[in-house]
């Protein structure tokens, strides 16, 4: 029966599938999970497995380029509520370190030339990456704004598959209530980027973008094409989940970008299951 349904789904247009998915999310609130998934000790056990783990390839990347690493206590505290979840794959939030260190170097070079910055974060989820971006900008004392896109509403109470779920349903706004100094510079936008990027079309330049939303080739290519038109030499796009045999659509796009020589692409792996690519506009 499952094979029959899979066969039928192949013939349903993508936009119809997305429409029904959006309707389901809106009416059920089950964007991530419909109930609490574990006990406090379950989340803490997963957290303790990774909070002090060394990722040599990430460490080597940061050291080799003499980059500034993010404060480890800040990173871990934020990750406990926004990255640690009960799932089959291993918890890995090394992209937070990379976002911070790469953006920090960019800002140190650019802030003597520019008086304001615009950043884009695709795939807000619980808010981890947008907070990291905001912290880096705050630490560099620059004038900035972050636009963060996701299907999940910012002010709807849901379960997040987070340790905070043990206290009941929260909005993302409530989930991040201890980080108001950073969220004050973030604009959270609900919806698909193909529909919502028009909200930032008036801005001339996007200095830095982190893409971790849809892993569909067409969706990520749309996001890339939109952003590259608003970037100048030296501006950055950071791609998450650039991992062969896991997210082939993203890998395909990265290979195309390299072939077109529009960006200097550097790939980084934290584990065999998690890779990234940093693109610097040429």
C-alpha positions in Angstrom: 0.0 0.0 0.0 2.9 2.4 0.8 4.4 1.8 -2.6 1.1 2.5 -4.2 0.8 5.9 -2.5 4.4 6.7 -3.4 3.6 5.9 -7.0 0.5 8.1 -7.0 2.4 11.0 -5.4 4.8 11.1 -8.3 2.0 12.4 -10.6 0.8 15.2 -8.3 2.3 18.6 -9.2 4.7 20.0 -6.7 2.7 23.1 -6.0 -0.3 21.0 -5.1 1.8 19.0 -2.6 3.2 22.2 -1.1 -0.3 23.7 -0.8 -1.7 20.7 1.1 1.4 20.6 3.3 1.0 24.3 4.2 -2.7 23.8 5.0 -1.8 20.9 7.2 0.8 22.8 9.1 -1.4 25.9 9.5 -4.4 23.9 10.9 -2.5 21.4 13.1 0.5 23.4 14.2 2.6 20.2 13.7 5.5 22.0 12.0 8.1 19.9 13.8 6.3 17.5 16.1 2.7 17.1 17.4 3.8 16.2 21.0 6.7 16.2 23.4 9.3 13.8 22.3 11.4 13.1 25.4 12.3 13.8 28.9 14.7 16.4 30.2 17.4 13.8 30.8 17.0 12.7 27.1 17.9 16.1 25.8 20.7 16.6 28.3 22.2 13.2 27.4 22.3 14.2 23.7 23.7 17.6 24.6 26.5 16.2 26.8 27.5 13.9 24.0 28.4 16.8 21.7 29.0 19.9 23.8 32.7 19.2 24.3 33.3 17.1 21.1 36.2 18.2 18.9 35.6 18.6 15.2 39.1 18.7 13.9 38.3 19.8 10.3 36.3 22.7 11.6 39.0 23.6 14.1 41.7 23.4 11.4 39.7 25.7 9.1 39.3 28.3 11.8 43.0 28.1 12.9 44.4 28.1 9.3 42.7 31.3 8.5 43.3 32.9 11.9 39.6 33.4 12.5 37.9 34.3 15.7 35.9 31.5 17.2 32.6 32.1 18.9 32.4 32.0 22.7 31.9 28.3 23.5 29.6 28.9 26.5 27.3 31.2 24.4 27.2 28.6 21.6 26.4 25.7 23.9 23.7 27.5 25.8 22.0 28.6 22.6 22.3 25.1 21.1 20.7 23.4 24.1 17.4 25.0 23.3 17.7 25.5 19.6 19.7 22.7 18.2 19.5 19.7 20.5 16.6 17.6 19.4 15.6 13.9 19.5 16.3 12.5 16.1 18.1 9.6 14.4 21.0 11.7 13.1 23.8 13.0 15.3 23.5 16.5 16.8 25.9 18.9 15.1 25.9 22.6 15.4 29.3 23.4 14.1 27.8 25.6 11.4 27.3 28.1 14.2 31.1 28.4 14.8 31.7 28.7 11.0 29.0 31.4 10.5 30.4 33.4 13.3 34.1 33.2 12.4 33.6 33.7 8.6 31.2 36.7 9.1 33.5 38.2 11.8 36.4 38.4 9.3 34.1 39.9 6.7 32.9 42.6 9.0 36.3 43.5 10.2 37.3 44.1 6.6 34.1 45.9 5.5 33.0 48.0 8.4 35.6 50.7 7.7 34.0 51.1 4.2 30.3 50.6 5.0 27.9 52.1 7.5 25.1 49.4 7.4 24.8 45.7 6.6 22.0 43.3 5.5 22.0 39.6 6.2 19.7 36.9 5.1 19.0 33.6 7.0 17.0 30.9 5.2 15.6 28.2 7.4 15.1 29.9 10.7 13.8 26.8 12.5 14.3 27.5 16.3 16.4 30.6 15.6 20.0 29.3 16.0 21.7 30.6 12.9 20.0 34.1 12.9 21.0 34.6 16.6 24.6 33.7 15.7 24.6 36.2 12.8 23.2 38.8 15.0 25.7 38.2 17.8 28.6 38.5 15.4 27.3 41.8 14.1 26.7 43.1 17.6 30.2 42.0 18.7 31.5 44.0 15.8 29.4 47.0 16.7 27.9 47.5 13.2 24.5 48.8 12.0 22.7 45.8 10.6 19.4 43.9 10.0 18.8 40.2 9.6 15.9 38.8 7.6 15.1 35.3 8.6 12.8 33.1 6.5 10.9 29.9 7.5 7.5 28.2 7.1 7.2 28.2 10.9 5.4 31.3 12.3 7.3 33.3 14.9 4.4 33.9 17.2 2.5 30.6 17.1 2.7 28.2 20.1 3.9 24.8 19.0 6.1 22.0 20.2 9.7 22.4 18.9 11.4 19.0 19.8 13.4 21.1 22.3 14.1 20.7 26.0 11.8 23.7 26.5 8.8 21.6 25.3 8.7 20.1 28.8 7.2 23.4 29.9 4.5 23.3 27.2 4.0 24.9 23.8 6.0 28.0 23.0 6.2 30.6 20.3 9.7 31.0 18.8 9.6 34.5 20.3 9.2 32.9 23.7 11.7 30.2 23.0 14.3 33.0 22.4 13.2 35.3 25.2 16.7 35.2 26.8 18.2 36.6 23.5 16.2 39.8 23.0 19.4 41.8 22.6 19.9 39.8 19.4 16.4 39.2 18.2 15.8 43.0 18.2 17.7 43.2 14.9 16.0 40.2 13.3 12.9 40.3 11.1 11.2 36.9 11.1 9.3 36.2 7.9 6.9 33.3 7.5 6.5 31.6 4.2 8.4 30.1 1.3 11.3 32.2 -0.1 9.8 32.0 -3.7 6.9 34.0 -2.3 8.5 36.1 0.4 11.9 37.2 -1.1 10.0 40.0 -2.7 9.9 41.6 0.7 13.6 42.3 0.5 13.7 43.1 -3.2 14.0 46.8 -2.4 17.4 46.3 -0.7 20.4 46.9 -3.0 22.9 44.6 -1.3 22.9 41.4 0.7 26.3 41.2 2.5 26.0 37.7 3.9 23.4 34.9 3.4 23.1 31.5 5.2 21.0 29.0 3.2 19.5 26.0 5.2 15.9 25.9 4.2 14.5 23.7 1.4 17.0 21.2 0.2 15.3 20.9 -3.2 17.6 21.9 -6.1 15.1 24.3 -7.7 14.4 26.1 -4.4 18.0 26.5 -3.5 18.9 27.6 -7.0 16.1 30.3 -6.8 17.5 31.5 -3.5 21.1 31.6 -4.9 20.1 33.4 -8.1 18.1 36.1 -6.1 20.9 36.7 -3.6 23.8 36.7 -6.1 22.2 39.6 -8.0 22.4 41.6 -4.8 26.0 40.8 -3.9 29.2 42.5 -4.7 32.8 41.3 -4.8 33.7 39.8 -1.4 30.1 39.2 -0.2 29.3 35.7 1.1 26.8 32.9 0.7 27.1 30.0 3.2 25.4 26.7 2.2 24.6 24.1 4.8 24.2 20.4 4.2 26.5 20.1 1.2 26.9 16.4 1.6 27.2 13.8 -1.2 24.5 11.1 -1.3 22.5 13.0 1.3 21.4 16.2 -0.3 22.2 15.8 -3.9 20.3 18.9 -5.0 22.5 21.2 -3.0 25.7 19.4 -4.1 24.6 19.7 -7.8 24.1 23.5 -7.3 27.5 23.9 -5.7 29.1 22.1 -8.6 27.4 24.4 -11.1 28.5 27.5 -9.2 32.1 26.3 -9.3 31.9 25.6 -13.0 30.5 29.1 -13.7 33.3 30.8 -11.6 30.9 33.3 -10.1 32.0 32.6 -6.6 35.1 31.2 -5.0 33.8 28.0 -3.3 35.4 26.4 -0.3 34.0 23.2 1.1 34.3 22.2 4.7 33.3 19.0 6.4 32.6 18.6 10.1 31.7 14.9 9.8 31.1 12.5 7.0 27.4 13.2 7.3 27.7 17.0 7.4 29.3 19.3 5.0 29.2 23.0 4.1 30.3 25.3 1.3 31.3 29.0 1.6 31.0 31.1 -1.5 32.7 34.4 -1.9 31.6 36.6 -4.8 34.3 37.2 -7.3 
